[in-house]
Amino acid sequence: QLSLSSRGDLVWIEAYANRFLKHMVRAIVGTLVEVGHGKRTPAGLRTLLAAKDRTAAGRTAPPHGLFLVRVDYDGASKGNDDGLRQGEGRTLTGG
């Protein structure tokens, strides 16, 4: 699950999943930045996802502003209780 919101001058992107690949969230953010700058269309994201080709995605966003909010291991929660199921995690980035 991916959600976007704005808070003042910041854009917040929250990614929820039961696992993440290395730099996956940064690649998603970099691609969304390209959409925001008009280099890609929102409709083109469906085609990009269907292609399953990382080289077709945008540049990997720098790690600045990216932080892990919560991870669950075997039902033991680390972080705030926000209703995630066992094994799910959330990464939140802003800026």
Secondary structure, DSSP 8 states (H G I E B T S, - for coil): -EEEEEETTEEEEEEEES---TTHHHHHHHHHHHHHTTSS-TTHHHHHHHHT-GGGS-----STTEEEEEEEETTEEES------TT-EEEEEE-
